[in-house]
Amino acid sequence: MRKASVLVVIAVAAFLVTGSGLAAAQGAAAGQEKKAAAATADPLSGEWAGTVESPQGTIGFTMKLQLEKDKVTGDISSDQGGTALSGTWAESKFSATFDYNGTAVAMTGTIKDEAFGGEMNFGGGQMVMTWTAKKKAAK
């Protein structure tokens, strides 16, 4: 009988260890799913590194964006300086405005396969340029 008791204790211990390992694995998987759902719900917030194709050549820029419901706030900067921007994110379309050295700039874009891009319209149509950006890894 003593052997049977020892075997039962070993079986129960093995079950408890295996069960807690499964629970931890399930908890980690649930955490990953929550992060993925949050990223899908807000693909815009974060820091973006991009380029715009201008008549003077390619200009690099960074954007720091924050999405709250459908409102976008943040800033855009390049070697030439930086400024605040504001806009909207609706139906997977980005639309924002900012001031560039006294000239109004309207920026539109979409995200497809982790690439963000669209057009920058300077001075009400005086110049329209294409831009692209990639999201920087979170720190």
MODELLER restraints for C-alpha pairs under 7 A, 6 or more apart:
rsr = mdl.restraints
at = mdl.atoms
rsr.add(forms.Gaussian(group=physical.xy_distance, feature=features.Distance(at['CA:42:A'], at['CA:67:A']), mean=6.98, stdev=0.5))
rsr.add(forms.Gaussian(group=physical.xy_distance, feature=features.Distance(at['CA:44:A'], at['CA:65:A']), mean=6.61, stdev=0.5))
rsr.add(forms.Gaussian(group=physical.xy_distance, feature=features.Distance(at['CA:44:A'], at['CA:67:A']), mean=6.44, stdev=0.5))
rsr.add(forms.Gaussian(group=physical.xy_distance, feature=features.Distance(at['CA:45:A'], at['CA:65:A']), mean=4.91, stdev=0.5))
rsr.add(forms.Gaussian(group=physical.xy_distance, feature=features.Distance(at['CA:45:A'], at['CA:66:A']), mean=4.44, stdev=0.5))
rsr.add(forms.Gaussian(group=physical.xy_distance, feature=features.Distance(at['CA:45:A'], at['CA:67:A']), mean=5.47, stdev=0.5))
rsr.add(forms.Gaussian(group=physical.xy_distance, feature=features.Distance(at['CA:46:A'], at['CA:64:A']), mean=5.67, stdev=0.5))
rsr.add(forms.Gaussian(group=physical.xy_distance, feature=features.Distance(at['CA:46:A'], at['CA:65:A']), mean=5.40, stdev=0.5))
rsr.add(forms.Gaussian(group=physical.xy_distance, feature=features.Distance(at['CA:46:A'], at['CA:66:A']), mean=6.55, stdev=0.5))
rsr.add(forms.Gaussian(group=physical.xy_distance, feature=features.Distance(at['CA:47:A'], at['CA:63:A']), mean=5.68, stdev=0.5))
rsr.add(forms.Gaussian(group=physical.xy_distance, feature=features.Distance(at['CA:47:A'], at['CA:64:A']), mean=4.41, stdev=0.5))
rsr.add(forms.Gaussian(group=physical.xy_distance, feature=features.Distance(at['CA:47:A'], at['CA:65:A']), mean=6.39, stdev=0.5))
rsr.add(forms.Gaussian(group=physical.xy_distance, feature=features.Distance(at['CA:47:A'], at['CA:135:A']), mean=5.91, stdev=0.5))
rsr.add(forms.Gaussian(group=physical.xy_distance, feature=features.Distance(at['CA:47:A'], at['CA:136:A']), mean=5.59, stdev=0.5))
rsr.add(forms.Gaussian(group=physical.xy_distance, feature=features.Distance(at['CA:48:A'], at['CA:62:A']), mean=5.50, stdev=0.5))
rsr.add(forms.Gaussian(group=physical.xy_distance, feature=features.Distance(at['CA:48:A'], at['CA:63:A']), mean=5.06, stdev=0.5))
rsr.add(forms.Gaussian(group=physical.xy_distance, feature=features.Distance(at['CA:48:A'], at['CA:64:A']), mean=6.32, stdev=0.5))
rsr.add(forms.Gaussian(group=physical.xy_distance, feature=features.Distance(at['CA:48:A'], at['CA:133:A']), mean=5.98, stdev=0.5))
rsr.add(forms.Gaussian(group=physical.xy_distance, feature=features.Distance(at['CA:48:A'], at['CA:134:A']), mean=5.49, stdev=0.5))
rsr.add(forms.Gaussian(group=physical.xy_distance, feature=features.Distance(at['CA:48:A'], at['CA:135:A']), mean=4.32, stdev=0.5))
rsr.add(forms.Gaussian(group=physical.xy_distance, feature=features.Distance(at['CA:48:A'], at['CA:136:A']), mean=5.47, stdev=0.5))
rsr.add(forms.Gaussian(group=physical.xy_distance, feature=features.Distance(at['CA:49:A'], at['CA:61:A']), mean=6.06, stdev=0.5))
rsr.add(forms.Gaussian(group=physical.xy_distance, feature=features.Distance(at['CA:49:A'], at['CA:62:A']), mean=4.55, stdev=0.5))
rsr.add(forms.Gaussian(group=physical.xy_distance, feature=features.Distance(at['CA:49:A'], at['CA:63:A']), mean=6.61, stdev=0.5))
rsr.add(forms.Gaussian(group=physical.xy_distance, feature=features.Distance(at['CA:49:A'], at['CA:133:A']), mean=5.29, stdev=0.5))
rsr.add(forms.Gaussian(group=physical.xy_distance, feature=features.Distance(at['CA:49:A'], at['CA:134:A']), mean=5.55, stdev=0.5))
rsr.add(forms.Gaussian(group=physical.xy_distance, feature=features.Distance(at['CA:49:A'], at['CA:135:A']), mean=6.36, stdev=0.5))
rsr.add(forms.Gaussian(group=physical.xy_distance, feature=features.Distance(at['CA:49:A'], at['CA:136:A']), mean=6.55, stdev=0.5))
rsr.add(forms.Gaussian(group=physical.xy_distance, feature=features.Distance(at['CA:50:A'], at['CA:60:A']), mean=5.72, stdev=0.5))
rsr.add(forms.Gaussian(group=physical.xy_distance, feature=features.Distance(at['CA:50:A'], at['CA:61:A']), mean=5.22, stdev=0.5))
rsr.add(forms.Gaussian(group=physical.xy_distance, feature=features.Distance(at['CA:50:A'], at['CA:62:A']), mean=5.92, stdev=0.5))
rsr.add(forms.Gaussian(group=physical.xy_distance, feature=features.Distance(at['CA:50:A'], at['CA:132:A']), mean=5.40, stdev=0.5))
rsr.add(forms.Gaussian(group=physical.xy_distance, feature=features.Distance(at['CA:50:A'], at['CA:133:A']), mean=3.75, stdev=0.5))
rsr.add(forms.Gaussian(group=physical.xy_distance, feature=features.Distance(at['CA:50:A'], at['CA:134:A']), mean=6.32, stdev=0.5))
rsr.add(forms.Gaussian(group=physical.xy_distance, feature=features.Distance(at['CA:51:A'], at['CA:58:A']), mean=6.29, stdev=0.5))
rsr.add(forms.Gaussian(group=physical.xy_distance, feature=features.Distance(at['CA:51:A'], at['CA:59:A']), mean=5.37, stdev=0.5))
rsr.add(forms.Gaussian(group=physical.xy_distance, feature=features.Distance(at['CA:51:A'], at['CA:60:A']), mean=4.33, stdev=0.5))
rsr.add(forms.Gaussian(group=physical.xy_distance, feature=features.Distance(at['CA:51:A'], at['CA:61:A']), mean=5.81, stdev=0.5))
rsr.add(forms.Gaussian(group=physical.xy_distance, feature=features.Distance(at['CA:51:A'], at['CA:131:A']), mean=5.61, stdev=0.5))
rsr.add(forms.Gaussian(group=physical.xy_distance, feature=features.Distance(at['CA:51:A'], at['CA:132:A']), mean=5.65, stdev=0.5))
rsr.add(forms.Gaussian(group=physical.xy_distance, feature=features.Distance(at['CA:51:A'], at['CA:133:A']), mean=6.44, stdev=0.5))
rsr.add(forms.Gaussian(group=physical.xy_distance, feature=features.Distance(at['CA:52:A'], at['CA:58:A']), mean=5.71, stdev=0.5))
rsr.add(forms.Gaussian(group=physical.xy_distance, feature=features.Distance(at['CA:52:A'], at['CA:59:A']), mean=5.32, stdev=0.5))
rsr.add(forms.Gaussian(group=physical.xy_distance, feature=features.Distance(at['CA:52:A'], at['CA:60:A']), mean=6.56, stdev=0.5))
rsr.add(forms.Gaussian(group=physical.xy_distance, feature=features.Distance(at['CA:52:A'], at['CA:129:A']), mean=6.68, stdev=0.5))
rsr.add(forms.Gaussian(group=physical.xy_distance, feature=features.Distance(at['CA:52:A'], at['CA:130:A']), mean=5.76, stdev=0.5))
rsr.add(forms.Gaussian(group=physical.xy_distance, feature=features.Distance(at['CA:52:A'], at['CA:131:A']), mean=4.16, stdev=0.5))
rsr.add(forms.Gaussian(group=physical.xy_distance, feature=features.Distance(at['CA:52:A'], at['CA:132:A']), mean=6.62, stdev=0.5))
rsr.add(forms.Gaussian(group=physical.xy_distance, feature=features.Distance(at['CA:53:A'], at['CA:59:A']), mean=6.52, stdev=0.5))
rsr.add(forms.Gaussian(group=physical.xy_distance, feature=features.Distance(at['CA:53:A'], at['CA:129:A']), mean=5.89, stdev=0.5))
rsr.add(forms.Gaussian(group=physical.xy_distance, feature=features.Distance(at['CA:53:A'], at['CA:130:A']), mean=5.66, stdev=0.5))
rsr.add(forms.Gaussian(group=physical.xy_distance, feature=features.Distance(at['CA:53:A'], at['CA:131:A']), mean=6.34, stdev=0.5))
rsr.add(forms.Gaussian(group=physical.xy_distance, feature=features.Distance(at['CA:54:A'], at['CA:129:A']), mean=6.09, stdev=0.5))
rsr.add(forms.Gaussian(group=physical.xy_distance, feature=features.Distance(at['CA:60:A'], at['CA:78:A']), mean=6.15, stdev=0.5))
rsr.add(forms.Gaussian(group=physical.xy_distance, feature=features.Distance(at['CA:61:A'], at['CA:76:A']), mean=6.94, stdev=0.5))
rsr.add(forms.Gaussian(group=physical.xy_distance, feature=features.Distance(at['CA:61:A'], at['CA:77:A']), mean=5.49, stdev=0.5))
rsr.add(forms.Gaussian(group=physical.xy_distance, feature=features.Distance(at['CA:61:A'], at['CA:78:A']), mean=4.40, stdev=0.5))
rsr.add(forms.Gaussian(group=physical.xy_distance, feature=features.Distance(at['CA:62:A'], at['CA:76:A']), mean=5.69, stdev=0.5))
rsr.add(forms.Gaussian(group=physical.xy_distance, feature=features.Distance(at['CA:62:A'], at['CA:77:A']), mean=5.44, stdev=0.5))
rsr.add(forms.Gaussian(group=physical.xy_distance, feature=features.Distance(at['CA:62:A'], at['CA:78:A']), mean=6.47, stdev=0.5))
rsr.add(forms.Gaussian(group=physical.xy_distance, feature=features.Distance(at['CA:63:A'], at['CA:75:A']), mean=5.65, stdev=0.5))
rsr.add(forms.Gaussian(group=physical.xy_distance, feature=features.Distance(at['CA:63:A'], at['CA:76:A']), mean=4.37, stdev=0.5))
rsr.add(forms.Gaussian(group=physical.xy_distance, feature=features.Distance(at['CA:63:A'], at['CA:77:A']), mean=6.54, stdev=0.5))
rsr.add(forms.Gaussian(group=physical.xy_distance, feature=features.Distance(at['CA:64:A'], at['CA:74:A']), mean=5.31, stdev=0.5))
rsr.add(forms.Gaussian(group=physical.xy_distance, feature=features.Distance(at['CA:64:A'], at['CA:75:A']), mean=5.44, stdev=0.5))
rsr.add(forms.Gaussian(group=physical.xy_distance, feature=features.Distance(at['CA:64:A'], at['CA:76:A']), mean=6.58, stdev=0.5))
rsr.add(forms.Gaussian(group=physical.xy_distance, feature=features.Distance(at['CA:65:A'], at['CA:72:A']), mean=6.64, stdev=0.5))
rsr.add(forms.Gaussian(group=physical.xy_distance, feature=features.Distance(at['CA:65:A'], at['CA:73:A']), mean=5.83, stdev=0.5))
rsr.add(forms.Gaussian(group=physical.xy_distance, feature=features.Distance(at['CA:65:A'], at['CA:74:A']), mean=4.49, stdev=0.5))
rsr.add(forms.Gaussian(group=physical.xy_distance, feature=features.Distance(at['CA:65:A'], at['CA:75:A']), mean=6.75, stdev=0.5))
rsr.add(forms.Gaussian(group=physical.xy_distance, feature=features.Distance(at['CA:66:A'], at['CA:72:A']), mean=5.65, stdev=0.5))
rsr.add(forms.Gaussian(group=physical.xy_distance, feature=features.Distance(at['CA:66:A'], at['CA:73:A']), mean=5.37, stdev=0.5))
rsr.add(forms.Gaussian(group=physical.xy_distance, feature=features.Distance(at['CA:66:A'], at['CA:74:A']), mean=5.95, stdev=0.5))
rsr.add(forms.Gaussian(group=physical.xy_distance, feature=features.Distance(at['CA:67:A'], at['CA:73:A']), mean=6.74, stdev=0.5))
rsr.add(forms.Gaussian(group=physical.xy_distance, feature=features.Distance(at['CA:70:A'], at['CA:88:A']), mean=5.47, stdev=0.5))
rsr.add(forms.Gaussian(group=physical.xy_distance, feature=features.Distance(at['CA:70:A'], at['CA:89:A']), mean=5.01, stdev=0.5))
rsr.add(forms.Gaussian(group=physical.xy_distance, feature=features.Distance(at['CA:70:A'], at['CA:90:A']), mean=6.08, stdev=0.5))
rsr.add(forms.Gaussian(group=physical.xy_distance, feature=features.Distance(at['CA:71:A'], at['CA:87:A']), mean=6.02, stdev=0.5))
rsr.add(forms.Gaussian(group=physical.xy_distance, feature=features.Distance(at['CA:71:A'], at['CA:88:A']), mean=4.64, stdev=0.5))
rsr.add(forms.Gaussian(group=physical.xy_distance, feature=features.Distance(at['CA:71:A'], at['CA:89:A']), mean=6.33, stdev=0.5))
rsr.add(forms.Gaussian(group=physical.xy_distance, feature=features.Distance(at['CA:72:A'], at['CA:86:A']), mean=5.49, stdev=0.5))
rsr.add(forms.Gaussian(group=physical.xy_distance, feature=features.Distance(at['CA:72:A'], at['CA:87:A']), mean=4.91, stdev=0.5))
rsr.add(forms.Gaussian(group=physical.xy_distance, feature=features.Distance(at['CA:72:A'], at['CA:88:A']), mean=5.09, stdev=0.5))
rsr.add(forms.Gaussian(group=physical.xy_distance, feature=features.Distance(at['CA:72:A'], at['CA:89:A']), mean=6.60, stdev=0.5))
rsr.add(forms.Gaussian(group=physical.xy_distance, feature=features.Distance(at['CA:73:A'], at['CA:85:A']), mean=5.92, stdev=0.5))
rsr.add(forms.Gaussian(group=physical.xy_distance, feature=features.Distance(at['CA:73:A'], at['CA:86:A']), mean=4.51, stdev=0.5))
rsr.add(forms.Gaussian(group=physical.xy_distance, feature=features.Distance(at['CA:73:A'], at['CA:87:A']), mean=6.53, stdev=0.5))
rsr.add(forms.Gaussian(group=physical.xy_distance, feature=features.Distance(at['CA:74:A'], at['CA:84:A']), mean=5.78, stdev=0.5))
rsr.add(forms.Gaussian(group=physical.xy_distance, feature=features.Distance(at['CA:74:A'], at['CA:85:A']), mean=5.41, stdev=0.5))
rsr.add(forms.Gaussian(group=physical.xy_distance, feature=features.Distance(at['CA:74:A'], at['CA:86:A']), mean=6.48, stdev=0.5))
rsr.add(forms.Gaussian(group=physical.xy_distance, feature=features.Distance(at['CA:75:A'], at['CA:82:A']), mean=6.94, stdev=0.5))
rsr.add(forms.Gaussian(group=physical.xy_distance, feature=features.Distance(at['CA:75:A'], at['CA:83:A']), mean=5.54, stdev=0.5))
rsr.add(forms.Gaussian(group=physical.xy_distance, feature=features.Distance(at['CA:75:A'], at['CA:84:A']), mean=4.15, stdev=0.5))
rsr.add(forms.Gaussian(group=physical.xy_distance, feature=features.Distance(at['CA:75:A'], at['CA:85:A']), mean=5.17, stdev=0.5))
rsr.add(forms.Gaussian(group=physical.xy_distance, feature=features.Distance(at['CA:76:A'], at['CA:82:A']), mean=5.57, stdev=0.5))
rsr.add(forms.Gaussian(group=physical.xy_distance, feature=features.Distance(at['CA:76:A'], at['CA:83:A']), mean=5.69, stdev=0.5))
rsr.add(forms.Gaussian(group=physical.xy_distance, feature=features.Distance(at['CA:76:A'], at['CA:84:A']), mean=6.36, stdev=0.5))
rsr.add(forms.Gaussian(group=physical.xy_distance, feature=features.Distance(at['CA:76:A'], at['CA:85:A']), mean=6.74, stdev=0.5))
rsr.add(forms.Gaussian(group=physical.xy_distance, feature=features.Distance(at['CA:77:A'], at['CA:83:A']), mean=6.38, stdev=0.5))
rsr.add(forms.Gaussian(group=physical.xy_distance, feature=features.Distance(at['CA:83:A'], at['CA:98:A']), mean=6.95, stdev=0.5))
rsr.add(forms.Gaussian(group=physical.xy_distance, feature=features.Distance(at['CA:83:A'], at['CA:99:A']), mean=6.88, stdev=0.5))
rsr.add(forms.Gaussian(group=physical.xy_distance, feature=features.Distance(at['CA:84:A'], at['CA:98:A']), mean=6.35, stdev=0.5))
rsr.add(forms.Gaussian(group=physical.xy_distance, feature=features.Distance(at['CA:85:A'], at['CA:96:A']), mean=6.47, stdev=0.5))
rsr.add(forms.Gaussian(group=physical.xy_distance, feature=features.Distance(at['CA:85:A'], at['CA:97:A']), mean=5.67, stdev=0.5))
rsr.add(forms.Gaussian(group=physical.xy_distance, feature=features.Distance(at['CA:85:A'], at['CA:98:A']), mean=4.69, stdev=0.5))
rsr.add(forms.Gaussian(group=physical.xy_distance, feature=features.Distance(at['CA:86:A'], at['CA:96:A']), mean=5.29, stdev=0.5))
rsr.add(forms.Gaussian(group=physical.xy_distance, feature=features.Distance(at['CA:86:A'], at['CA:97:A']), mean=5.82, stdev=0.5))
rsr.add(forms.Gaussian(group=physical.xy_distance, feature=features.Distance(at['CA:86:A'], at['CA:98:A']), mean=6.95, stdev=0.5))
rsr.add(forms.Gaussian(group=physical.xy_distance, feature=features.Distance(at['CA:87:A'], at['CA:95:A']), mean=5.41, stdev=0.5))
rsr.add(forms.Gaussian(group=physical.xy_distance, feature=features.Distance(at['CA:87:A'], at['CA:96:A']), mean=3.84, stdev=0.5))
rsr.add(forms.Gaussian(group=physical.xy_distance, feature=features.Distance(at['CA:87:A'], at['CA:97:A']), mean=6.26, stdev=0.5))
rsr.add(forms.Gaussian(group=physical.xy_distance, feature=features.Distance(at['CA:88:A'], at['CA:94:A']), mean=5.94, stdev=0.5))
rsr.add(forms.Gaussian(group=physical.xy_distance, feature=features.Distance(at['CA:88:A'], at['CA:95:A']), mean=5.35, stdev=0.5))
rsr.add(forms.Gaussian(group=physical.xy_distance, feature=features.Distance(at['CA:88:A'], at['CA:96:A']), mean=6.33, stdev=0.5))
rsr.add(forms.Gaussian(group=physical.xy_distance, feature=features.Distance(at['CA:89:A'], at['CA:95:A']), mean=6.55, stdev=0.5))
rsr.add(forms.Gaussian(group=physical.xy_distance, feature=features.Distance(at['CA:92:A'], at['CA:110:A']), mean=6.38, stdev=0.5))
rsr.add(forms.Gaussian(group=physical.xy_distance, feature=features.Distance(at['CA:93:A'], at['CA:109:A']), mean=5.98, stdev=0.5))
rsr.add(forms.Gaussian(group=physical.xy_distance, feature=features.Distance(at['CA:93:A'], at['CA:110:A']), mean=5.08, stdev=0.5))
rsr.add(forms.Gaussian(group=physical.xy_distance, feature=features.Distance(at['CA:94:A'], at['CA:108:A']), mean=5.34, stdev=0.5))
rsr.add(forms.Gaussian(group=physical.xy_distance, feature=features.Distance(at['CA:94:A'], at['CA:109:A']), mean=4.98, stdev=0.5))
rsr.add(forms.Gaussian(group=physical.xy_distance, feature=features.Distance(at['CA:94:A'], at['CA:110:A']), mean=5.92, stdev=0.5))
rsr.add(forms.Gaussian(group=physical.xy_distance, feature=features.Distance(at['CA:95:A'], at['CA:107:A']), mean=5.67, stdev=0.5))
rsr.add(forms.Gaussian(group=physical.xy_distance, feature=features.Distance(at['CA:95:A'], at['CA:108:A']), mean=4.44, stdev=0.5))
rsr.add(forms.Gaussian(group=physical.xy_distance, feature=features.Distance(at['CA:95:A'], at['CA:109:A']), mean=6.65, stdev=0.5))
rsr.add(forms.Gaussian(group=physical.xy_distance, feature=features.Distance(at['CA:96:A'], at['CA:106:A']), mean=5.89, stdev=0.5))
rsr.add(forms.Gaussian(group=physical.xy_distance, feature=features.Distance(at['CA:96:A'], at['CA:107:A']), mean=5.13, stdev=0.5))
rsr.add(forms.Gaussian(group=physical.xy_distance, feature=features.Distance(at['CA:96:A'], at['CA:108:A']), mean=6.47, stdev=0.5))
rsr.add(forms.Gaussian(group=physical.xy_distance, feature=features.Distance(at['CA:97:A'], at['CA:105:A']), mean=5.52, stdev=0.5))
rsr.add(forms.Gaussian(group=physical.xy_distance, feature=features.Distance(at['CA:97:A'], at['CA:106:A']), mean=4.53, stdev=0.5))
rsr.add(forms.Gaussian(group=physical.xy_distance, feature=features.Distance(at['CA:97:A'], at['CA:107:A']), mean=5.93, stdev=0.5))
rsr.add(forms.Gaussian(group=physical.xy_distance, feature=features.Distance(at['CA:98:A'], at['CA:104:A']), mean=6.09, stdev=0.5))
rsr.add(forms.Gaussian(group=physical.xy_distance, feature=features.Distance(at['CA:98:A'], at['CA:105:A']), mean=5.37, stdev=0.5))
rsr.add(forms.Gaussian(group=physical.xy_distance, feature=features.Distance(at['CA:98:A'], at['CA:106:A']), mean=6.79, stdev=0.5))
rsr.add(forms.Gaussian(group=physical.xy_distance, feature=features.Distance(at['CA:99:A'], at['CA:105:A']), mean=5.92, stdev=0.5))
rsr.add(forms.Gaussian(group=physical.xy_distance, feature=features.Distance(at['CA:103:A'], at['CA:122:A']), mean=6.82, stdev=0.5))
rsr.add(forms.Gaussian(group=physical.xy_distance, feature=features.Distance(at['CA:103:A'], at['CA:123:A']), mean=5.64, stdev=0.5))
rsr.add(forms.Gaussian(group=physical.xy_distance, feature=features.Distance(at['CA:104:A'], at['CA:122:A']), mean=6.18, stdev=0.5))
rsr.add(forms.Gaussian(group=physical.xy_distance, feature=features.Distance(at['CA:104:A'], at['CA:123:A']), mean=5.34, stdev=0.5))
rsr.add(forms.Gaussian(group=physical.xy_distance, feature=features.Distance(at['CA:105:A'], at['CA:120:A']), mean=6.52, stdev=0.5))
rsr.add(forms.Gaussian(group=physical.xy_distance, feature=features.Distance(at['CA:105:A'], at['CA:121:A']), mean=5.52, stdev=0.5))
rsr.add(forms.Gaussian(group=physical.xy_distance, feature=features.Distance(at['CA:105:A'], at['CA:122:A']), mean=4.62, stdev=0.5))
rsr.add(forms.Gaussian(group=physical.xy_distance, feature=features.Distance(at['CA:105:A'], at['CA:123:A']), mean=6.19, stdev=0.5))
rsr.add(forms.Gaussian(group=physical.xy_distance, feature=features.Distance(at['CA:106:A'], at['CA:120:A']), mean=5.73, stdev=0.5))
rsr.add(forms.Gaussian(group=physical.xy_distance, feature=features.Distance(at['CA:106:A'], at['CA:121:A']), mean=5.07, stdev=0.5))
rsr.add(forms.Gaussian(group=physical.xy_distance, feature=features.Distance(at['CA:106:A'], at['CA:122:A']), mean=6.65, stdev=0.5))
rsr.add(forms.Gaussian(group=physical.xy_distance, feature=features.Distance(at['CA:107:A'], at['CA:119:A']), mean=5.82, stdev=0.5))
rsr.add(forms.Gaussian(group=physical.xy_distance, feature=features.Distance(at['CA:107:A'], at['CA:120:A']), mean=4.47, stdev=0.5))
rsr.add(forms.Gaussian(group=physical.xy_distance, feature=features.Distance(at['CA:107:A'], at['CA:121:A']), mean=6.28, stdev=0.5))
rsr.add(forms.Gaussian(group=physical.xy_distance, feature=features.Distance(at['CA:108:A'], at['CA:118:A']), mean=5.48, stdev=0.5))
rsr.add(forms.Gaussian(group=physical.xy_distance, feature=features.Distance(at['CA:108:A'], at['CA:119:A']), mean=5.46, stdev=0.5))
rsr.add(forms.Gaussian(group=physical.xy_distance, feature=features.Distance(at['CA:108:A'], at['CA:120:A']), mean=6.59, stdev=0.5))
rsr.add(forms.Gaussian(group=physical.xy_distance, feature=features.Distance(at['CA:109:A'], at['CA:116:A']), mean=6.75, stdev=0.5))
rsr.add(forms.Gaussian(group=physical.xy_distance, feature=features.Distance(at['CA:109:A'], at['CA:117:A']), mean=5.00, stdev=0.5))
rsr.add(forms.Gaussian(group=physical.xy_distance, feature=features.Distance(at['CA:109:A'], at['CA:118:A']), mean=3.96, stdev=0.5))
rsr.add(forms.Gaussian(group=physical.xy_distance, feature=features.Distance(at['CA:109:A'], at['CA:119:A']), mean=6.46, stdev=0.5))
rsr.add(forms.Gaussian(group=physical.xy_distance, feature=features.Distance(at['CA:110:A'], at['CA:116:A']), mean=5.69, stdev=0.5))
rsr.add(forms.Gaussian(group=physical.xy_distance, feature=features.Distance(at['CA:110:A'], at['CA:117:A']), mean=5.79, stdev=0.5))
rsr.add(forms.Gaussian(group=physical.xy_distance, feature=features.Distance(at['CA:110:A'], at['CA:118:A']), mean=6.48, stdev=0.5))
rsr.add(forms.Gaussian(group=physical.xy_distance, feature=features.Distance(at['CA:111:A'], at['CA:117:A']), mean=6.64, stdev=0.5))
rsr.add(forms.Gaussian(group=physical.xy_distance, feature=features.Distance(at['CA:114:A'], at['CA:134:A']), mean=6.80, stdev=0.5))
rsr.add(forms.Gaussian(group=physical.xy_distance, feature=features.Distance(at['CA:115:A'], at['CA:133:A']), mean=6.21, stdev=0.5))
rsr.add(forms.Gaussian(group=physical.xy_distance, feature=features.Distance(at['CA:115:A'], at['CA:134:A']), mean=5.48, stdev=0.5))
rsr.add(forms.Gaussian(group=physical.xy_distance, feature=features.Distance(at['CA:116:A'], at['CA:132:A']), mean=5.62, stdev=0.5))
rsr.add(forms.Gaussian(group=physical.xy_distance, feature=features.Distance(at['CA:116:A'], at['CA:133:A']), mean=5.04, stdev=0.5))
rsr.add(forms.Gaussian(group=physical.xy_distance, feature=features.Distance(at['CA:116:A'], at['CA:134:A']), mean=6.13, stdev=0.5))
rsr.add(forms.Gaussian(group=physical.xy_distance, feature=features.Distance(at['CA:117:A'], at['CA:131:A']), mean=5.37, stdev=0.5))
rsr.add(forms.Gaussian(group=physical.xy_distance, feature=features.Distance(at['CA:117:A'], at['CA:132:A']), mean=4.04, stdev=0.5))
rsr.add(forms.Gaussian(group=physical.xy_distance, feature=features.Distance(at['CA:117:A'], at['CA:133:A']), mean=6.01, stdev=0.5))
rsr.add(forms.Gaussian(group=physical.xy_distance, feature=features.Distance(at['CA:118:A'], at['CA:130:A']), mean=5.80, stdev=0.5))
rsr.add(forms.Gaussian(group=physical.xy_distance, feature=features.Distance(at['CA:118:A'], at['CA:131:A']), mean=5.50, stdev=0.5))
rsr.add(forms.Gaussian(group=physical.xy_distance, feature=features.Distance(at['CA:118:A'], at['CA:132:A']), mean=6.60, stdev=0.5))
rsr.add(forms.Gaussian(group=physical.xy_distance, feature=features.Distance(at['CA:119:A'], at['CA:128:A']), mean=6.57, stdev=0.5))
rsr.add(forms.Gaussian(group=physical.xy_distance, feature=features.Distance(at['CA:119:A'], at['CA:129:A']), mean=5.54, stdev=0.5))
rsr.add(forms.Gaussian(group=physical.xy_distance, feature=features.Distance(at['CA:119:A'], at['CA:130:A']), mean=4.59, stdev=0.5))
rsr.add(forms.Gaussian(group=physical.xy_distance, feature=features.Distance(at['CA:119:A'], at['CA:131:A']), mean=5.82, stdev=0.5))
rsr.add(forms.Gaussian(group=physical.xy_distance, feature=features.Distance(at['CA:120:A'], at['CA:128:A']), mean=5.62, stdev=0.5))
rsr.add(forms.Gaussian(group=physical.xy_distance, feature=features.Distance(at['CA:120:A'], at['CA:129:A']), mean=5.20, stdev=0.5))
rsr.add(forms.Gaussian(group=physical.xy_distance, feature=features.Distance(at['CA:120:A'], at['CA:130:A']), mean=6.30, stdev=0.5))
rsr.add(forms.Gaussian(group=physical.xy_distance, feature=features.Distance(at['CA:120:A'], at['CA:131:A']), mean=6.95, stdev=0.5))
rsr.add(forms.Gaussian(group=physical.xy_distance, feature=features.Distance(at['CA:121:A'], at['CA:127:A']), mean=5.95, stdev=0.5))
rsr.add(forms.Gaussian(group=physical.xy_distance, feature=features.Distance(at['CA:121:A'], at['CA:128:A']), mean=4.47, stdev=0.5))
rsr.add(forms.Gaussian(group=physical.xy_distance, feature=features.Distance(at['CA:121:A'], at['CA:129:A']), mean=6.56, stdev=0.5))
rsr.add(forms.Gaussian(group=physical.xy_distance, feature=features.Distance(at['CA:122:A'], at['CA:128:A']), mean=6.19, stdev=0.5))
